[in-house]
Structure formats: structure tokens, C-alpha cells
Amino acid sequence: MVEGGQGGAPRLDLSPDAATSYLQDQISFHFKSFGLGVAAGAVAMFIFCVVALFVVAWFMNQRSNAAAVGPTPAFCPAAGDEAVTQLLKPIRQKFNVPAMAAAIVTGDGLKYAGVVGVRKRGTEIPVAVDDLWHLGSDTKAMTSTLIARLVERGQLKWDTALAEVFPDLAPQMNPDFQKVTLLQLLSHRAGLPANLSLAAYGGNDVQALRLRAVREELAKPPQSRPGAKFLYSNLGYIIAGAVVEKITGKSWENAINEEVFNPLQMKSAGFGGTGTPGQVDQPWPHTVKGQPTAVNGPAMDNPPIMGPAGRVHCSITDWAKFIQDQLRGARGESALLRPESYQRLQTPPPGGDYALGWTVTERGWAGGKALNHGGDNTMNFANVWIAPGRNFAILVCVNQSNGANSDGVAFEATDEAVIALFDLIEKAKPVK
């Protein structure tokens, strides 16, 4: 398993006819080339139409019924704010996902939070508002925030090069990687591949494993010239975690607890899969097809070395605390970091749209600049949007993967939830 990517953007202004496109791409009948008579041609046309109808029906079923795992989940328990749960219920029903959680925050704090569905498909055990949700690559913004804390303290600089942090390992590094900076690592412009061989980096001695990744992976040639282009890289964030560990003498896990989670009172934050093995006491992970995984628990995740890139879990309300802080920072309000640090975290390098853990884009409904990221550990999906100009953010989680090739429905479920929750915000007239 690896991290399934950074997610996508709500298509508020797009409505492609996917079924028609599918038919155009997959079926191209040219009856004249068959050399058929009128009667035979009519029969062939009839057969084509029947086939086409079946294909359209199949495609629409795939879009709206979440790979058709079992019956439509008519049983839909809910907890939290009814304004949210009433919006989530039909979305969960439409996409046939086991459970969903969502929250809306402003700079003043949490405004709404709600959950719907069951922790594990095939059971009637309801999700709870304080349940833990796996955030996947939404961890990356947290790692960048941790490093910003160290920069503010003078322990690092954004342009600190890897050779400066690891002088004893510098001679073994590929010369191109010796000059790679923290800024390049966190903006996916270091020239590193997407992942390392996770099977070769199993184990729980995370500091030794991340240091080994520095020694072995940076000795290899880069995928592209560092700084030249964007290449999404979990490995880059693993290396950034090793930098934290070298500078602080603490594991990335301990450092982020002390520097980010504790100050923000994120008491539920932890690492790895959720729940007690064999017990349905937290949202159970589900595959892209919507099937429950064979087992659950802390080990049901990418290996511990991946922590800085995507192993954080927490409650939807605790995640909202981190997102509120990012929102306040974006608006220049009092927050965990200095205003210039948030500007650095949320501003892409020239010519790009990915900052330090955030995709940055423009949306009319956001009042201009919008920040987005998604996370997927192949068993869970999380999606967040921040609209600084309108002073709100929307967070949505699903305990089902969207797939490594984004071929599932988890993103679409969260996307539709974002749209519905935005309508709720519009009716509530948020603070500007």
C-alpha cells in the first residue's frame, strides 16, 4: 500500500457527460465497413443500441453506487449537528460508502460537525463524532507546519540544504541532492520519486529507517533536476521528517506532538490505522471497492517510516482545530505561527500551484484564493478546502479508499459533500 495522492477539486463549475464520453472512447462502430445490407444493418444497429444502453447503465451504476458492494445502506445512523447529517445522509446513500464525517470551521472556531453511517460495512455499529479518521496525505501540511516552527526558532532555514543537515552523509549523496533545500522537499520540487520501496523499509525504529532513507535514496540519481519541476513525492516528506529528527534529536512523531498537536489541543491525534484489532470500535478501513479490509488496527496502514507523508489520524473536530489555525494564519489573524510563516506555507513556487502541503488555486465561491488537499492510504479518504477570503473551511472524511488511480467514488462523495456544505454556509451568511 502507498499513499493514493493528493485528491482533487470540487467541480462546482463542471458537468461532463461521462457516460457519453465513455461510449465515444470505447465504442466506435462504422457500419459501412461491415458491408452489410439494409436488413442486416438494421439488426446490427439494434444490437448496438442494446449494448450501448447496457454500457450506459453499467457506467452510471459505477458512478452512483460505489462499485455495488451489497445493498444500498438504508440504515443510516447519524450523530452531531443535524444541519450537516441531513446533507450527508443522501450523499452516503448515493455513493454507497460505509460512513462519512464532515465539519465546517471559521476563524472563530468549529461551526458544524456531523457523522453518518456505520463503522464497518455489514454491521450496524454507528460512527460517533469523536471517532478517529485517517487523514493520509493531509498529514503533509502538518509536517510543513512543524518545520515552520523550527524555522521560526532559528533551528532551520527554508533554504537549508540537505548537505548542511547531514554533513557526514553528504559525500555519499548524489551531487544534485546535496543542494536540495527544505523548500524544494516540501513543495515536491526536489527531483525525488513518488515513493521508496516500502517493503524494504519495514519496522518501527523510525529514526533509523528515515536516516537510512537519507543515506540510500539520496545516493541515487534524481528523477529530474532539483527545482526544475513538480514531482509529487512521499519520499520527499520522509526526508523532511529525517531533517526534523536530526535537528531536534526527537522522532518526527514526538516532535509534531510537541510542536503542533499539543499547542492546538488536538488530543485525539495519533499515527497509523485506527481501532483495536478485531474490534469495531473505530471506523474500519475499506478498499476502493467498498469492501472491509480483513483486519483493522494500528498496523493496517503504510509502514511507520511514512509518518511525515501520511499516517496521522484524529477526530474530525480535532482536524478542524488544525484547519482553523491554517485559516486564521491565511487571514493574518493570531495563530500558532507568524503571519509570514503561513504566507510561506501557502504560497507555491513561481510557475506552480503546490505550496507546502497545499494545492493553491482560485475559486469564485471561495472569494479568490483557495487551499485544497486530499489524502488516501488506500483504505480511507479525506478532503479539505480552505477559503480565506470568505473565512470558512470544509473538511470531509470517508472510511473508504478512492483508489490509487482515483477510480473509486470516495472523492466524488466528499466532493458532493463539499458542495452541499458550501450551500449551508451560504444560507448561514458566514463572516467575511
Stockholm file with secondary structure:
# STOCKHOLM 1.0

chainA/1-432         MVEGGQGGAPRLDLSPDAATSYLQDQISFHFKSFGLGVAAGAVAMFIFCVVALFVVAWFMNQRSNAAAVGPTPAFCPAAGDEAVTQLLKPIRQKFNVPAMAAAIVTGDGLKYAGVVGVRKRGTEIPVAVDDLWHLGSDTKAMTSTLIARLVERGQLKWDTALAEVFPDLAPQMNPDFQKVTLLQLLSHRAGLPANLSLAAYGGNDVQALRLRAVREELAKPPQSRPGAKFLYSNLGYIIAGAVVEKITGKSWENAINEEVFNPLQMKSAGFGGTGTPGQVDQPWPHTVKGQPTAVNGPAMDNPPIMGPAGRVHCSITDWAKFIQDQLRGARGESALLRPESYQRLQTPPPGGDYALGWTVTERGWAGGKALNHGGDNTMNFANVWIAPGRNFAILVCVNQSNGANSDGVAFEATDEAVIALFDLIEKAKPVK
#=GR chainA/1-432 SS CCCCCCCCCCCTTCCCCHHHHHHHHHCCCCGGGGTCCHHHHHHHHHHHHHHHHHHHHHHHHHHHTGGGCSSCCCCCCEEECHHHHHHHHHHHHHHTCSEEEEEEEETTEEEEEEEEEBSSTTSCCBCCTTCEEECGGGHHHHHHHHHHHHHHTTSCCTTCBHHHHCTTTGGGSCHHHHTCBHHHHHTTCSCCCSCCCGGGGCSSCHHHHHHHHHHHHTTSCCSSCTTSSCCCCHHHHHHHHHHHHHHHSSCHHHHHIIIIITTTTCTTCEESSCSCTTCCSSCCCBCTTSCBCSCCSTTSSSCGGGHHHHCEEEEHHHHHHHHHHHHHHHTTCSCSSCHHHHHHHTCCCTTCSBCSSCEEEEEGGGTEEEEEEEEECSSCEEEEEEEGGGTEEEEEEESSCCCTTSCSSHHHHHHHHHHHHHHHHHHHCCCC
#=GC SS_cons         CCCCCCCCCCCTTCCCCHHHHHHHHHCCCCGGGGTCCHHHHHHHHHHHHHHHHHHHHHHHHHHHTGGGCSSCCCCCCEEECHHHHHHHHHHHHHHTCSEEEEEEEETTEEEEEEEEEBSSTTSCCBCCTTCEEECGGGHHHHHHHHHHHHHHTTSCCTTCBHHHHCTTTGGGSCHHHHTCBHHHHHTTCSCCCSCCCGGGGCSSCHHHHHHHHHHHHTTSCCSSCTTSSCCCCHHHHHHHHHHHHHHHSSCHHHHHIIIIITTTTCTTCEESSCSCTTCCSSCCCBCTTSCBCSCCSTTSSSCGGGHHHHCEEEEHHHHHHHHHHHHHHHTTCSCSSCHHHHHHHTCCCTTCSBCSSCEEEEEGGGTEEEEEEEEECSSCEEEEEEEGGGTEEEEEEESSCCCTTSCSSHHHHHHHHHHHHHHHHHHHCCCC
//
